Every structure is written in structure tokens, then in C-alpha cells.
Amino acid sequence: MSPVAAPSKELKPIVEAGIAPDQLARIVGRSERTARRWLAGETEPRGAVRRQLAELSAVLEEYSKAFPGGNASSWIERPNPELDFQSAAELIAEGRARDVLGLLVAIGEGVYL
């Protein structure tokens, strides 16, 4: 397969949020080398990991709405009392991105102050 010109669309919010390759690798359960290759546009994610990356991107986009100018890379790793003291990264890795999205939407709508 020939190299792609740029990272896939699923990765744009991830790149914009400053998610490091090692952090991305942990969240999606792949190697750091693979994550680096995705971010460099050398290869494209395939299969189930594409869905996981789309979910992570959706979380990061919602985060940027709820916390304009915030540090998503740091927030996503911190245990959150509203997520039963799990981090958003842990929940995304477990396939529970909807839980994180629900919290972020509620915050964005002013339900959590």
C-alpha cells in the first residue's frame, strides 16, 4: 500500500487536541509506532480501530465546545468524579465513549457547573 498524503479525517481532532502518539496508542490499544504512522499520514487505521478513533474524535470535538481553549490531552487522562472516577481515556478504550460524550454535552449545555 502506498503512503497516504495526510492523516485520515478521524485523526484531525486528535492532532488538533495535541494528543501524543503514546497517549493515542494507549487509548486504542495499538503500538506507539502504529500511532505515529497514522499521525504522520504514512498509513491509515483500519477495521474496528477506525470506529474507536471516530469516537475519540467526537469526544475531543465535544470537549472543545464545552471547554474552549482547554487542555483536552490532560483532561482525557484525569480521573473524573462524574465518570465514577475513571478517565475519559479509560472509558473510550472500553468502548464507552457515549458515557464521556453524555457528560461533555451536559457540561456544554450548562447542566454541570
C-alpha positions in Angstrom: 0.0 0.0 0.0 1.4 3.4 -0.9 1.6 6.1 1.7 -1.3 8.4 2.2 -0.9 12.2 1.9 -2.3 13.2 5.3 -3.8 11.7 8.4 -7.3 10.3 8.0 -10.2 12.6 8.9 -10.7 10.6 12.2 -7.3 11.9 13.3 -7.8 15.6 12.6 -9.4 16.5 16.0 -6.8 14.2 17.7 -4.0 16.1 16.1 -5.6 19.5 16.9 -6.1 18.5 20.5 -2.4 17.7 20.9 -2.9 14.0 21.7 0.6 12.4 21.7 1.3 9.2 19.9 1.9 7.3 23.1 -1.4 8.5 24.5 -3.3 7.7 21.3 -1.7 4.2 21.3 -2.8 3.5 24.9 -6.4 4.6 24.2 -6.8 2.5 21.1 -4.7 -0.4 22.2 -2.1 -0.2 19.4 1.6 0.3 19.4 3.1 3.8 19.6 4.8 3.1 16.3 1.5 2.5 14.6 0.0 5.6 16.2 3.0 7.7 14.9 2.5 6.3 11.4 -1.2 7.2 11.5 -0.4 10.7 12.7 2.3 11.2 10.0 -0.1 10.0 7.3 2.0 7.1 6.4 -0.8 4.5 6.9 -4.5 4.6 7.7 -6.2 3.0 10.6 -8.4 0.1 9.6 -11.2 -2.1 11.0 -12.6 -1.6 14.5 -9.9 1.0 15.4 -11.4 3.4 12.8 -14.6 3.4 14.8 -12.7 3.9 18.1 -10.8 6.8 16.5 -14.0 8.3 15.3 -15.4 8.1 18.9 -12.3 9.7 20.3 -12.5 12.5 17.7 -16.2 13.1 18.7 -15.2 13.3 22.3 -12.4 15.8 21.6 -14.7 17.9 19.4 -17.3 18.0 22.2 -14.6 18.8 24.7 -13.5 21.8 22.7 -17.2 23.0 22.7 -17.5 22.5 26.5 -14.1 23.9 27.4 -12.9 26.3 24.7 -9.1 26.7 24.9 -8.9 23.8 27.4 -6.3 21.2 27.6 -8.0 18.1 26.2 -4.9 16.0 26.3 -4.6 16.4 30.1 -8.4 16.3 30.8 -8.9 13.0 28.9 -6.4 11.2 31.2 -7.6 12.6 34.6 -10.0 10.5 36.7 -13.3 12.3 36.7 -15.8 12.0 39.6 -18.7 12.3 37.1 -17.4 9.2 35.3 -17.1 7.1 38.5 -13.5 8.3 38.9 -12.4 6.7 35.6 -10.7 8.8 33.0 -12.3 9.6 29.6 -9.4 7.7 28.0 -10.2 4.5 30.0 -13.9 4.7 29.1 -13.1 5.2 25.4 -10.7 2.3 25.5 -13.5 0.2 27.0 -15.9 1.2 24.2 -17.8 3.6 26.4 -17.3 6.9 24.5 -21.0 7.6 24.8 -20.7 8.0 28.6 -18.0 10.6 28.0 -20.0 12.3 25.3 -23.0 12.5 27.5 -21.0 14.2 30.2 -19.5 16.7 27.8 -22.8 17.6 26.2 -24.3 18.1 29.7 -21.4 20.4 30.6 -21.7 22.3 27.3 -25.4 22.8 28.0 -24.7 24.1 31.5 -26.2 21.1 33.4 -22.9 20.6 35.3 -21.4 23.7 36.7 
